């Protein structure tokens, strides 16, 4: 990662979830994978702002000093909440309401293998 100018972590968000490659606290590289929420038909009204909402969830988790996996869960929940309205802001509620989505919907199962070379 360092050869590309990345000092700590890279997080990629896509429609089925997110992947974070990180070297927090000067540790070895780790890979974290989080599926998005399986939302029912009719839940999604628009996707404008969902990526920004995801980023806001990551930043909030950093501010709270949450571990990476919890940050990813927060981020996919905030992004999912954004999807319930066609505007980029009206669907997003407070963080407690966003996190309650984990009680209502299952996470998408992202299977696969990853190979990280820590040089």
Buried (B, 14 or more C-beta within 10 A) or exposed (E): BEEEEEEEBEBEBEEEBBBBBBBEEEEEBBEBBBBBBEBEEEBBBBBBBBBBBBBBBBBBBEEEEBEBEBBBBBBBBBBBBBBBBEEBEEBBEEBEEBBBBBEEBEBBEBEEEEEEEEE
